Amino acid sequence: MKNLYNKIDVDEILNRVEKLTPNTQRKWGKMNIGQMLAHLNAFIETALDSNCQERMLIGKIIGRFFKNRYVSKKQFSKNSPTSKNYTFIDQKDFEKEKSKAILLIKQFYENGPEKCTKHPHPFFGKLTPNEWAIVQWKHFDHHLRQFGV
């Protein structure tokens, strides 16, 4: 399965991120391009252990029942709900967020599984480093498809 610990998969995601421009328009959803990149950055920071989030009560109750689907080959659904901790309503600087996304993707890959967070996912609970890498790839893929790249 594709993941951000595989160099080929990392290069694919980086090439797609490079294709984004300030004028890239979404195909679905509410976020603009800058907000989407800030959203991706906040979530990969969680996996990098620099933006830890508390477990959501609903996640503690039912998250484990949905975890297998989350880390499977199945793509994320369009217009899925997003935690308020990863939602941005203010305008974001596109170039800054794009540069940060590229840096964070490279950092995640270079850090490897050893430096992946040990904290649970806010909804799904405990993820292995490999599961975090799969989810990060799927999350970037989802939003890059949202913006047509």
N, C-alpha and C positions, 0 to 999 in steps of 0.2 A: 504494500500500500504506500502511496506517496506520503512523504513526510519531510520536515525541515531538518532532519539529520542526514538526509541523502543529498549529496552535492548536485546531482542532476536535477532533482526536484527543487532545490534551492535556486539554482540558476534559472530554471523555468519561471519561478515566481518573481525573481529579481528582474528578468527580462520583461515580464508583463507589467510590473510596477513602473519600470522605466518608460513604458509607452503611455502612461497617464500624463495628461496635461491639465492645466487649470480649467480648460473648457470641456473636458470629458464629462459627458452627461450620463446620468443614471438611467437604467432601463426599468427599475422598480425601486420601491422604498422611499424614504423621506430624507436621508442624509445627502448632503452635497459632497463633492469630491474631497474637500478638506476635512470635513467631519468624519467621513468614512476612513480616511487615513489615520486620523486621531483615534478613532475607535479601534482600528487594527493595532495601533501602537500601544494603546492602553492594555489590550488583551495580551499581546506578546510580552509586555512588561510583567504581567501576572505570572506567566510561565518562566520568566527570567528572575522571578522572586523580588522584583522591585516595585510591584504594585499589588500587594496581596489584598484580597477581598475576603470579607467575612462570608461564611456559608449562609445562604438564604434559607429561611425556615422551610419553605416549600421544597427546596432542594434536599434538605435533610430528610424530609418525609418521602419524597417520590423520585428524587434525582437518580438513585441507583437503578431504578427500573428502566430509565431511558439511556443510560450510559452506553450500552452496547451499540445502539443505533448511532449515537453521537460519534463513536470512534470507528464506525464501519465505513465501507466504501461509498455508502449512500451520500449523495450531496445534501447540503443543508437546504431547507425549504426557503423559498422566497418569503419575505415579509415576516420572518419569525420574530417573536418579541425579543427585545434586548434589555438587559439589566440597566437600570439608571446609572450605575457606576461606569458603564461603557458607552453612554449616550452623551453627545455634545450638541447643544443648541446654538452656541455662539459660533461666529465665523472663525475659521482656522486658516493659518497661513499655509497655502498649498505646498510651496517649495520647502518650507521648514518640515512639514509633516511627511512629505515624500522622502526627503533626505533622512529623516529620523527612521522611517519604515525600513529603508535600505540598510541603515546601520544596525537596527535591531534584528533584522532577519540574519544578517551576517554574524552578529554577536551570538544569537541563539545557536546557529550552526557551529560556530567555532568553540563555544562553551561546551558543547556536547552534553550527553545525558547526565554526566557527573554534576553539572552546575544547574540542572533544571530544578525548579521549585519542588519542595517536598510538601508544600501546603496544598490542601484540597481545592479542587475547582469549586467556585462559589455555588454552582447548582448540582453538578454531577458527583462531587466528592473526590475521593482519591483517584488520581491518574498516575500511571507510570510515566517516566520520561518519554518512552516511545509513544504512548498515547497522547501526551502533550504535543509531540512533534507531528503526529497525524492530524490532530485537531487544529494546530496552527496552520498547517498546509491547507486543510479543508476550509478554514476560516478565510485565509487570504484568497483562495480560489473562488469562494462564494462571492466575496465583495469585488473581486476583479471581474468576474462574470457580470455582476450587477452593473459595472461600468464599462462593459463591452470589450474588455481586454483579457 
